[in-house]
């Protein structure tokens, strides 16, 4: 047992040393989260180790400082963006001094900003009243902004081709500006989507016309089942079109009428068969007067029926006898 405990202690000591080495290496590499995890694992082996506690406290302080700096950096960048917006607004309004002050304050926050440096150059160039190139640049910027404003308005109205022409004009004025390039790419995609949609609609239109034409031809040819099938396809393709619905309603009316006629014909056939049987029975029984009444009713119901004619001939023969 003593040897087993000693082995466990040696294993823990080895694990502890490994964790301390790993944690120290991670701390040196500024991998603070990983280092903290390693030191915490070592603390589970030696909970009372003051060195580990000190290291964990040191790392926590570093992480807290990093968080604070990140927050401060975020606030500084928000202030930077606000100052840049002010500088642009003042510069556009001809307030060169205020624009320069705002951009200088922005550069104090982010001195390496290429955007801020370029804006400062633009402001300083505009301040120099005699600098024709700065004036020309300002005029180009105004011309560019006007072209973009018109193109943006057309874009918002989904007039894609017209807005694309506007962005191309703006692109020629200030080639380095990205906004027209982005909008042109977006418009090209929308136009492609429109073309794809137009092709799909054209295909559906062709299928609709084909089904509608086939349905009408089937109606003309009396093929009501085929007509209903084709017109149903047309109605599915264009559910808002009235023509297929109207023709389908006509087919339904015709089908209902045929069914009613078939029902009447069946009823008439049953009545006629009963009359013929009754007439035959009356003739066989010698009741010619009753047979005459039945035959007359049968002739009124179906004057061209061969069985009725035969029954009439049998009745006439009986009367003659």
Secondary structure, DSSP 8 states (H G I E B T S, - for coil): -HHHHHHHHHHHHHHHHHHHHHHHHHHHTT-HHHHHHHHHHHHHH-TT-HHHHHHHHHHHHHHHHHHHHHHHHHHHHHHHHHHHHHHHHHHHTT-HHHHHHHHHHHHHH-TT-HHHHHHHHHHHHHH-TT-HHHHHHHHHHHHHHHHHHHHHHHHHTT-HHHHHHHHHHHHHH-TT-SHHHHHHHHHHHHHHHHHHHHHHHHHHHHHHHHHHHHHHHHHHTT-HHHHHHHHHHHHHHTTT-HHHHHHHHHHHHHHHHHHHHHHHHHHHHHHHHHHHHHHHHHHHTT-HHHHHHHHHHHHHH-TT-HHHHHHHHHHHHHHH-
